[in-house]
Amino acid sequence: MSTASIKLPAPMTVPRRRADRRSSASRPNIQLAALRVPLAAKLVGANVAVIAVLLAAWAATGRHVGGIVWLAAAAAVVLHLGLIVLALRPIRDLEDAAARVWHGDFGARVDRSALADDDVLRVGTMFNLLLDGLAADRTRMRALAAEVIATGDRDRAELAYELHDNAAQQGAALVLELSAAARDCTDRALAERLAAARDMAAELTAQMRDLAQAVHPRVLDDLGLSAALRKLARDSSNRSGVTVDVRLPASTQGITAPIASALYRVAEEAVRNALRHASPRSIHITLDVDGPQGRLEIRDDGTGFDLSKVERGHAVGGVRLMHDRLALLDGNLDVRTAQKSGTAVIATIPLAAPAGETLIGVRQ
């Protein structure tokens, strides 16, 4: 079995002056790192240093430092530590609330503490006011995003209606007329040309119907997300020959129309990408509705792709579009893939919707 090795360049000799400059430049960094220790540690250290200086001065006077003195010093350190912990508890509460917000818990608030002074109370109150404003802005943004998605879906639905019920119907009528003309024509050459035109019209009509389905699946409006995902799996399997199965919950209660549209588009894009680029043998679509959150997973056993391109911000197979569409509804997209190891596209989205939104697919 052959192995590959990587040759590293030989280490360069650094001039002494440059090395000294680097070592001297690192000293401030070490000092700054020492200053970044927690405030409680700084205060305890300062108290310990003061007590150590007092004991050293005591010893320098020639007096014997007995066990009682050491015990008193230790008790002073413990007392100082306890007082510091109590005094810094309100600041610790601020840090905990900020950490929770940083990790995505926008419902975190700073509790009013009996140990906090007026300054810390004002900081906590201002922090809570900022979070309340952020929550209100997120609610308005979510409502606006839902309206944007709903408007886009309505426009696409009208376009799909025009394609399916008007253009495609006229195409079907043209196919019938051409079929009748080819049948009644006595000129064989002309009849063959009419038959060819009929076949082209039939193919064009089928393409218009497929385009209408791609623009806006009417089954999503009529029967809900579960039926739309079943149809997506069935049509994709029939076109490609790849096994596409779907697992759905008994109830999709809580899925609003904008959320259903977003999840369907993610499933559609993920299945299309897998069929176009990954050459899979099977694709599995799983929808879970767990309490306040919905989760859609599309997993294939194809060739995968280079995820670093997505992380660098390059659009790969519509991944960026799926991410942006979910982000409008506070959702998240997780893509797990590796070369020759398949791909899993996982979309999670909160189901709590603003008041006034209609629910679809309540029971399917």
C-alpha positions as CSV (number, residue, x, y, z in Angstrom):
1,M,0.0,0.0,0.0
2,S,1.5,3.3,-1.1
3,T,1.7,6.2,1.3
4,A,2.0,9.9,0.7
5,S,4.3,12.1,2.5
6,I,4.6,15.9,2.7
7,K,8.0,17.5,2.8
8,L,8.2,20.5,5.1
9,P,10.7,23.3,4.3
10,A,13.8,23.5,6.4
11,P,13.6,25.8,9.3
12,M,14.9,29.3,8.6
13,T,17.5,30.9,10.7
14,V,16.1,34.0,12.3
15,P,18.5,36.9,13.0
16,R,19.1,37.5,16.6
17,R,17.8,41.1,16.4
18,R,14.5,40.0,14.9
19,A,14.1,37.2,17.5
20,D,14.8,39.6,20.3
21,R,12.2,41.9,18.8
22,R,9.6,39.1,18.7
23,S,10.4,38.0,22.3
24,S,10.1,41.5,23.5
25,A,6.8,41.9,21.6
26,S,5.4,38.8,23.3
27,R,5.9,40.2,26.8
28,P,3.1,42.7,26.6
29,N,0.8,39.9,25.3
30,I,1.7,37.8,28.3
31,Q,1.0,40.8,30.6
32,L,-2.3,41.5,28.9
33,A,-3.3,37.8,29.3
34,A,-2.6,38.0,33.0
35,L,-4.8,41.1,33.3
36,R,-7.7,39.3,31.6
37,V,-8.3,37.0,34.5
38,P,-11.7,37.2,36.2
39,L,-12.4,40.2,38.4
40,A,-12.9,38.0,41.5
41,A,-9.4,36.5,41.0
42,K,-7.9,39.9,40.7
43,L,-9.5,41.1,43.9
44,V,-8.6,38.0,45.8
45,G,-5.0,38.2,44.5
46,A,-4.8,41.8,45.6
47,N,-6.0,40.9,49.1
48,V,-3.6,38.0,49.4
49,A,-0.7,40.3,48.3
50,V,-1.6,42.9,50.9
51,I,-1.8,40.3,53.6
52,A,1.5,38.8,52.5
53,V,3.1,42.2,52.6
54,L,1.8,42.8,56.2
55,L,3.1,39.4,57.3
56,A,6.5,40.1,55.7
57,A,6.6,43.4,57.5
58,W,5.6,41.7,60.7
59,A,8.4,39.2,60.3
60,A,10.9,41.9,59.5
61,T,10.4,43.6,62.8
62,G,11.8,40.5,64.5
63,R,8.6,39.2,66.0
64,H,7.7,35.6,65.8
65,V,4.8,34.9,63.4
66,G,2.9,32.3,65.2
67,G,0.1,30.0,64.1
68,I,-2.6,32.3,65.4
69,V,-1.4,35.0,63.1
70,W,-1.4,32.7,60.1
71,L,-4.9,31.5,61.1
72,A,-6.1,35.1,61.3
73,A,-4.6,35.8,57.8
74,A,-6.3,32.7,56.4
75,A,-9.6,33.7,57.9
76,A,-9.2,37.2,56.5
77,V,-8.6,35.7,53.0
78,V,-11.7,33.5,53.3
79,L,-13.8,36.4,54.5
80,H,-12.6,38.6,51.7
81,L,-13.3,35.8,49.2
82,G,-16.9,35.4,50.5
83,L,-17.5,39.1,50.4
84,I,-16.1,39.4,46.9
85,V,-18.3,36.5,45.6
86,L,-21.4,38.2,47.1
87,A,-20.5,41.6,45.7
88,L,-19.8,40.3,42.2
89,R,-22.9,38.1,42.0
90,P,-25.0,40.8,40.1
91,I,-22.1,41.2,37.6
92,R,-22.1,37.4,37.3
93,D,-25.8,37.5,36.5
94,L,-25.1,40.0,33.8
95,E,-22.5,37.8,32.3
96,D,-24.8,34.7,32.4
97,A,-27.6,36.6,30.6
98,A,-25.2,37.9,28.0
99,A,-23.9,34.4,27.4
100,R,-27.4,33.0,27.0
101,V,-28.2,35.7,24.5
102,W,-24.9,34.9,22.6
103,H,-26.0,31.3,22.3
104,G,-29.4,32.2,20.9
105,D,-31.6,32.4,23.9
106,F,-33.2,35.8,23.2
107,G,-35.7,35.3,26.0
108,A,-33.0,35.7,28.6
109,R,-33.3,38.6,31.0
110,V,-31.3,39.9,34.0
111,D,-33.1,39.2,37.3
112,R,-33.3,42.0,39.8
113,S,-30.8,41.3,42.6
114,A,-31.0,42.5,46.2
115,L,-27.2,42.6,46.2
116,A,-26.8,44.9,43.2
117,D,-26.1,48.6,43.7
118,D,-27.8,51.4,41.7
119,D,-25.2,51.4,38.9
120,V,-25.5,47.6,38.3
121,L,-29.3,47.8,38.5
122,R,-29.3,50.5,35.8
123,V,-27.0,48.4,33.6
124,G,-29.3,45.4,34.1
125,T,-32.4,47.4,33.4
126,M,-30.9,48.9,30.2
127,F,-29.8,45.4,29.2
128,N,-33.3,44.1,29.6
129,L,-34.7,47.1,27.6
130,L,-32.3,46.4,24.8
131,L,-33.4,42.7,24.8
132,D,-37.0,43.7,24.8
133,G,-36.5,45.9,21.8
134,L,-34.5,43.2,20.0
135,A,-37.4,40.7,20.7
136,A,-39.9,43.2,19.3
137,D,-37.8,43.8,16.2
138,R,-37.4,40.1,15.6
139,T,-41.1,39.6,15.9
140,R,-41.7,42.4,13.4
141,M,-39.0,41.0,11.1
142,R,-40.6,37.5,11.3
143,A,-44.0,38.9,10.4
144,L,-42.5,40.9,7.6
145,A,-40.6,37.8,6.3
146,A,-43.8,35.8,6.5
147,E,-45.6,38.4,4.4
148,V,-42.8,38.6,1.9
149,I,-42.8,34.8,1.5
150,A,-46.6,34.7,1.3
151,T,-46.6,37.4,-1.4
152,G,-44.0,35.6,-3.4
153,D,-45.9,32.4,-3.1
154,R,-49.1,34.1,-4.3
155,D,-47.3,35.6,-7.3
156,R,-45.8,32.2,-8.1
157,A,-49.2,30.6,-7.6
158,E,-50.8,33.0,-10.1
159,L,-48.0,32.3,-12.6
160,A,-48.4,28.5,-12.2
161,Y,-52.2,28.9,-12.7
162,E,-51.6,30.7,-15.9
163,L,-49.2,28.1,-17.1
164,H,-51.2,25.1,-16.1
165,D,-54.8,26.2,-16.7
166,N,-54.3,28.5,-19.7
167,A,-51.1,27.9,-21.7
168,A,-51.0,24.1,-21.0
169,Q,-54.7,23.8,-21.9
170,Q,-54.2,25.6,-25.1
171,G,-51.2,23.4,-25.8
172,A,-53.4,20.3,-25.3
173,A,-56.0,21.7,-27.6
174,L,-53.2,22.3,-30.2
175,V,-52.1,18.7,-29.9
176,L,-55.7,17.5,-30.6
177,E,-56.0,19.8,-33.6
178,L,-52.7,18.6,-35.0
179,S,-53.6,15.0,-34.3
180,A,-56.9,15.4,-36.2
181,A,-55.1,17.2,-39.1
182,A,-52.5,14.5,-39.4
183,R,-55.2,11.8,-39.4
184,D,-57.3,13.4,-42.1
185,C,-54.4,14.5,-44.3
186,T,-54.1,12.5,-47.5
187,D,-50.6,13.7,-48.3
188,R,-48.2,11.4,-46.6
189,A,-45.3,13.8,-46.3
190,L,-47.5,16.5,-44.9
191,A,-49.1,14.0,-42.5
192,E,-45.7,13.1,-41.2
193,R,-44.8,16.8,-40.7
194,L,-48.1,17.3,-38.8
195,A,-47.4,14.3,-36.6
196,A,-44.0,15.7,-35.8
197,A,-45.5,19.0,-34.9
198,R,-48.1,17.2,-32.8
199,D,-45.3,15.5,-30.9
200,M,-43.5,18.7,-30.4
201,A,-46.6,20.4,-29.1
202,A,-47.3,17.5,-26.7
203,E,-43.7,17.8,-25.4
204,L,-44.1,21.5,-25.0
205,T,-47.4,21.1,-23.1
206,A,-45.8,18.6,-20.8
207,Q,-42.9,21.0,-20.1
208,M,-45.3,23.8,-19.3
209,R,-47.1,21.5,-16.8
210,D,-43.8,20.6,-15.2
211,L,-42.8,24.2,-15.1
212,A,-46.1,25.1,-13.4
213,Q,-45.4,22.4,-10.8
214,A,-41.9,23.7,-10.2
215,V,-43.0,27.3,-9.9
216,H,-45.6,26.5,-7.3
217,P,-46.9,23.1,-6.3
218,R,-50.6,23.4,-6.0
219,V,-50.7,20.3,-3.8
220,L,-49.0,22.3,-1.1
221,D,-52.0,24.7,-1.0
222,D,-54.6,22.1,-1.5
223,L,-53.4,19.2,0.7
224,G,-50.5,20.5,2.8
225,L,-46.8,19.9,3.4
226,S,-47.1,16.1,3.9
227,A,-48.9,15.5,0.6
228,A,-46.5,17.8,-1.2
229,L,-43.4,15.9,0.2
230,R,-45.0,12.6,-0.9
231,K,-45.5,13.9,-4.4
232,L,-42.0,15.3,-4.5
233,A,-40.6,11.9,-3.6
234,R,-42.8,10.1,-6.0
235,D,-42.1,12.4,-9.0
236,S,-38.4,12.5,-8.3
237,S,-38.2,8.7,-8.1
238,N,-40.2,8.3,-11.3
239,R,-38.0,10.7,-13.2
240,S,-34.6,9.5,-12.0
241,G,-35.1,5.9,-11.0
242,V,-33.5,6.6,-7.6
243,T,-35.3,5.4,-4.5
244,V,-36.8,8.4,-2.7
245,D,-38.8,7.6,0.4
246,V,-40.4,9.9,2.9
247,R,-41.2,9.6,6.6
248,L,-43.9,11.9,8.0
249,P,-45.5,12.5,11.4
250,A,-49.1,11.7,12.0
251,S,-49.8,15.4,12.5
252,T,-48.2,18.6,11.2
253,Q,-50.1,20.9,13.6
254,G,-48.4,24.2,14.0
255,I,-46.9,24.5,10.5
256,T,-48.0,27.7,9.0
257,A,-48.1,28.4,5.3
258,P,-44.8,30.3,5.1
259,I,-43.0,27.6,7.1
260,A,-44.5,24.9,4.9
261,S,-43.4,26.7,1.8
262,A,-39.9,27.2,3.2
263,L,-39.5,23.6,4.3
264,Y,-40.8,22.3,0.9
265,R,-38.4,24.5,-1.0
266,V,-35.5,23.2,1.1
267,A,-36.6,19.6,0.4
268,E,-37.0,20.3,-3.3
269,E,-33.6,22.0,-3.6
270,A,-31.8,19.3,-1.6
271,V,-33.4,16.5,-3.7
272,R,-32.6,18.3,-6.9
273,N,-29.0,18.8,-5.9
274,A,-28.6,15.2,-4.9
275,L,-30.0,13.9,-8.2
276,R,-27.9,16.4,-10.3
277,H,-24.6,16.3,-8.6
278,A,-24.3,13.3,-6.1
279,S,-25.4,10.2,-8.1
280,P,-27.1,8.7,-5.1
281,R,-28.8,5.3,-4.9
282,S,-31.4,6.4,-2.4
283,I,-32.7,9.6,-0.8
284,H,-34.5,9.7,2.5
285,I,-36.8,12.6,3.5
286,T,-37.8,12.8,7.2
287,L,-40.1,15.4,8.7
288,D,-40.5,15.7,12.5
289,V,-42.7,18.1,14.4
290,D,-41.4,18.2,18.0
291,G,-43.1,20.7,20.3
292,P,-42.1,24.3,19.3
293,Q,-39.7,23.2,16.6
294,G,-40.0,21.5,13.2
295,R,-37.1,19.5,11.7
296,L,-36.7,18.4,8.1
297,E,-33.9,16.1,7.1
298,I,-32.9,15.1,3.5
299,R,-30.2,12.5,3.5
300,D,-28.6,10.8,0.5
301,D,-25.8,8.2,0.0
302,G,-24.2,10.0,-3.0
303,T,-20.7,11.4,-3.5
304,G,-21.0,14.5,-1.3
305,F,-19.2,17.7,-2.0
306,D,-16.7,20.1,-0.5
307,L,-18.3,21.8,2.4
308,S,-15.5,24.3,2.7
309,K,-16.8,26.1,-0.4
310,V,-20.1,26.8,1.5
311,E,-18.2,27.9,4.6
312,R,-16.2,30.4,2.5
313,G,-19.4,31.9,1.3
314,H,-19.6,30.4,-2.2
315,A,-23.0,29.3,-3.3
316,V,-23.0,25.5,-3.9
317,G,-26.1,24.0,-5.4
318,G,-28.5,26.5,-3.8
319,V,-27.3,25.9,-0.2
320,R,-27.0,29.6,0.3
321,L,-30.5,30.2,-1.0
322,M,-31.9,27.5,1.4
323,H,-30.1,29.1,4.3
324,D,-31.3,32.6,3.5
325,R,-34.9,31.4,3.1
326,L,-34.9,29.7,6.5
327,A,-33.2,32.6,8.1
328,L,-36.1,34.8,7.2
329,L,-38.2,32.7,9.6
330,D,-35.6,32.3,12.3
331,G,-34.7,28.9,11.0
332,N,-31.3,27.2,10.7
333,L,-29.7,25.0,8.0
334,D,-27.2,22.4,8.9
335,V,-25.3,20.7,6.0
336,R,-23.2,17.6,6.8
337,T,-21.2,16.1,4.0
338,A,-17.9,14.8,2.9
339,Q,-16.4,13.6,-0.3
340,K,-17.8,10.1,-1.2
341,S,-19.7,10.0,2.1
342,G,-23.2,11.3,1.2
343,T,-24.9,14.5,2.3
344,A,-27.4,15.3,5.1
345,V,-29.3,18.6,4.8
346,I,-31.1,19.4,8.1
347,A,-33.5,22.3,8.4
348,T,-34.9,23.4,11.8
349,I,-37.4,26.1,12.2
350,P,-39.5,27.4,15.2
351,L,-43.2,26.7,14.8
352,A,-44.4,29.5,17.0
353,A,-46.0,31.8,14.5
354,P,-47.2,35.4,14.9
355,A,-50.9,35.9,15.6
356,G,-53.1,36.0,12.6
357,E,-51.2,33.4,10.5
358,T,-53.3,30.6,9.2
359,L,-52.2,27.0,9.8
360,I,-52.1,24.4,7.0
361,G,-51.9,20.7,7.1
362,V,-53.3,20.4,10.6
363,R,-54.3,16.8,10.1
364,Q,-53.1,14.7,7.2
